[in-house]
Amino acid sequence: MLAKSMNAKISVLDVNKRQAFEFSLFDSLADKILGKKSSQKSPQKSLRQSIMLAFAYIKRATNKIFKEIAMKSLKLLPLAIALSALYMSACKEENMRIYNTWNLITLSVDGNPIDPTNSEKQVFITVDDQKFNGYAGCNLFFGNLKIQKNKIQSSSTGATKMLCDPSAMEIERAILQLFSDSSVDFVIKDKNLVLEKDGIQAIFEAKGQ
């Protein structure tokens, strides 16, 4: 009981201190508008009180507005969290779709098409969790990767060192350029994987399609 009584007294003191501070603040504002001597003159004294009441009303109205905004924000918070979770889930699902084996169907460099059938055998890439490997047109290649939104970040890329027909090597240079140690833009569209980087565009289709 004693603790509750002391807490109640402290709360009353806090309220009184706050009210005294607010009165002092409004009084100072009235001084700036009317001058310090206005409190001693009857007509100006009445106007002074009106100004102080107006300040008090503005303060109460402002507090009410802020409280309403805070309450609305709290109501919208679960919706914002749900939308954020939905977006993250959609991004994760999109990233999971890239985990597959993809066969090259079209290739172009700076808008100029290159026939992918000029390679020694089917050009492909297999994307697995944090790794990739494939055949670039003449040599096997491999490396590590991270998927961030619509980008593939490749690293530690390596390849075998055989020489092939010039037309096959042209395909290989483009493919290896896509997977050099940097990022490449990707999108999965109409069940095709589209990679773009430095003027190179390669379109793959999922194996078995």
BAMARLUM-594684 format. One line per field, with one value per residue (C-alpha): residue number from 0; x, y, z. Coordinates in nm, 3 decimals. Example, Ala and Ser with C-alpha at 12.3 -4.5 7.8 and 13.67 -1.06 7.14 Angstrom:
<sedrens>
n = [0:1]
east = [1.230:1.367]
north = [-0.450:-0.106]
up = [0.780:0.714]
</sedrens>
This chain:
<sedrens>
n = [0:1:2:3:4:5:6:7:8:9:10:11:12:13:14:15:16:17:18:19:20:21:22:23:24:25:26:27:28:29:30:31:32:33:34:35:36:37:38:39:40:41:42:43:44:45:46:47:48:49:50:51:52:53:54:55:56:57:58:59:60:61:62:63:64:65:66:67:68:69:70:71:72:73:74:75:76:77:78:79:80:81:82:83:84:85:86:87:88:89:90:91:92:93:94:95:96:97:98:99:100:101:102:103:104:105:106:107:108:109:110:111:112:113:114:115:116:117:118:119:120:121:122:123:124:125:126:127:128:129:130:131:132:133:134:135:136:137:138:139:140:141:142:143:144:145:146:147:148:149:150:151:152:153:154:155:156:157:158:159:160:161:162:163:164:165:166:167:168:169:170:171:172:173:174:175:176:177:178:179:180:181:182:183:184:185:186:187:188:189:190:191:192:193:194:195:196:197:198:199:200:201:202:203:204:205:206:207:208]
east = [0.000:0.280:0.452:0.130:0.068:0.422:0.386:0.056:0.219:0.511:0.265:0.078:0.407:0.509:0.177:0.206:0.563:0.458:0.163:0.385:0.637:0.365:0.221:0.568:0.621:0.286:0.351:0.686:0.523:0.260:0.540:0.701:0.374:0.237:0.538:0.612:0.402:0.087:0.007:-0.045:-0.294:-0.657:-0.736:-0.405:-0.432:-0.755:-0.592:-0.292:-0.515:-0.685:-0.347:-0.237:-0.565:-0.512:-0.162:-0.302:-0.573:-0.318:-0.102:-0.395:-0.505:-0.150:-0.114:-0.446:-0.337:-0.005:-0.183:-0.423:-0.131:0.050:-0.259:-0.313:0.055:0.024:-0.284:-0.098:0.216:0.088:-0.009:0.336:0.501:0.276:0.350:0.723:0.710:0.511:0.768:1.058:0.878:0.818:1.186:1.296:1.058:1.194:1.549:1.461:1.329:1.677:1.806:1.794:1.986:1.943:2.023:2.130:1.880:1.976:2.284:2.370:2.655:2.581:2.263:2.444:2.311:2.548:2.431:2.454:2.453:2.811:2.938:3.095:2.787:2.490:2.585:2.428:2.456:2.346:2.269:2.272:2.278:2.577:2.747:2.725:2.884:2.828:2.960:3.046:3.089:3.432:3.526:3.361:3.332:3.236:3.232:3.052:2.752:2.518:2.172:2.059:1.722:1.764:2.142:2.378:2.707:2.970:3.315:3.607:3.515:3.732:3.733:3.923:4.171:4.094:4.095:3.810:3.675:3.671:3.290:3.267:3.525:3.315:3.021:3.246:3.393:3.045:2.930:3.244:3.214:2.868:3.013:3.338:3.388:3.116:2.737:2.502:2.137:1.885:1.512:1.299:1.043:0.807:1.005:1.325:1.629:1.754:2.105:2.235:2.570:2.798:2.587:2.566:2.226:2.188:1.853:1.833:1.543:1.498:1.623:1.337:1.108]
north = [0.000:0.236:0.174:0.239:0.559:0.682:0.601:0.793:1.096:1.083:1.067:1.373:1.558:1.469:1.597:1.918:1.973:1.917:2.156:2.420:2.384:2.415:2.724:2.880:2.798:2.944:3.249:3.304:3.273:3.529:3.763:3.740:3.823:4.098:4.204:4.136:4.429:4.296:4.086:4.406:4.577:4.462:4.455:4.293:4.065:3.923:3.883:3.721:3.462:3.393:3.337:3.100:2.908:2.886:2.744:2.491:2.388:2.352:2.133:1.907:1.881:1.799:1.530:1.378:1.370:1.203:0.944:0.863:0.831:0.601:0.382:0.356:0.269:-0.011:-0.144:-0.144:-0.307:-0.668:-0.602:-0.460:-0.764:-1.002:-0.827:-0.832:-1.205:-1.267:-1.074:-1.267:-1.595:-1.500:-1.409:-1.738:-1.933:-1.751:-1.832:-2.198:-2.221:-2.159:-2.481:-2.696:-2.804:-2.558:-2.609:-2.314:-2.234:-1.882:-1.663:-1.311:-1.065:-0.693:-0.787:-1.018:-1.377:-1.670:-2.018:-2.235:-2.552:-2.467:-2.603:-2.949:-3.067:-2.921:-2.616:-2.639:-2.519:-2.691:-2.460:-2.616:-2.470:-2.230:-2.407:-2.432:-2.643:-2.700:-2.722:-2.393:-2.511:-2.671:-2.703:-2.792:-2.504:-2.472:-2.236:-2.104:-1.875:-1.671:-1.565:-1.220:-1.103:-1.108:-1.147:-1.443:-1.363:-1.610:-1.672:-1.916:-1.989:-2.246:-2.446:-2.715:-2.601:-2.781:-2.606:-2.650:-2.515:-2.128:-2.120:-2.331:-2.112:-1.803:-1.956:-2.052:-1.703:-1.557:-1.820:-1.792:-1.412:-1.446:-1.653:-1.468:-1.367:-1.101:-1.075:-1.155:-1.050:-1.329:-1.376:-1.687:-1.611:-1.858:-2.145:-2.009:-1.880:-1.552:-1.431:-1.085:-0.918:-0.680:-0.699:-1.079:-1.246:-1.620:-1.796:-2.146:-2.385:-2.631:-2.976:-3.205:-2.925]
up = [0.000:0.094:-0.241:-0.432:-0.235:-0.307:-0.677:-0.690:-0.524:-0.769:-1.062:-0.928:-0.887:-1.243:-1.379:-1.176:-1.298:-1.659:-1.627:-1.462:-1.744:-2.009:-1.838:-1.827:-2.195:-2.303:-2.085:-2.258:-2.600:-2.500:-2.384:-2.727:-2.901:-2.667:-2.462:-2.096:-1.965:-2.128:-1.819:-1.618:-1.856:-1.847:-2.223:-2.307:-2.006:-2.149:-2.491:-2.326:-2.160:-2.493:-2.660:-2.382:-2.412:-2.787:-2.735:-2.488:-2.737:-3.017:-2.793:-2.700:-3.065:-3.176:-2.910:-3.018:-3.383:-3.295:-3.082:-3.367:-3.612:-3.368:-3.324:-3.701:-3.749:-3.493:-3.671:-4.005:-3.860:-3.889:-4.252:-4.328:-4.166:-4.363:-4.693:-4.621:-4.544:-4.864:-5.071:-4.915:-4.980:-5.346:-5.390:-5.233:-5.459:-5.767:-5.661:-5.607:-5.963:-6.100:-5.940:-6.252:-6.560:-6.848:-7.218:-7.433:-7.711:-7.827:-7.788:-7.900:-7.845:-7.889:-8.073:-8.315:-8.303:-8.260:-8.361:-8.046:-8.259:-8.368:-8.037:-8.010:-7.818:-7.627:-7.419:-7.075:-6.718:-6.399:-6.108:-5.764:-5.415:-5.415:-5.708:-6.086:-6.358:-6.727:-7.078:-7.250:-7.611:-7.592:-7.226:-6.897:-6.652:-6.285:-5.988:-5.683:-5.683:-5.469:-5.581:-5.474:-5.604:-5.986:-5.993:-5.991:-5.821:-5.942:-5.794:-5.816:-6.180:-6.356:-6.681:-6.866:-7.132:-7.459:-7.799:-8.045:-8.372:-8.383:-8.403:-8.086:-7.913:-7.998:-7.809:-7.520:-7.481:-7.446:-7.196:-6.982:-6.988:-6.834:-6.551:-6.492:-6.129:-6.115:-6.129:-6.416:-6.440:-6.470:-6.508:-6.553:-6.822:-6.993:-6.835:-6.990:-6.806:-6.952:-6.864:-6.959:-6.906:-7.100:-7.418:-7.403:-7.386:-7.343:-7.325:-7.180:-7.151:-6.868:-6.953:-7.047:-7.169]
</sedrens>
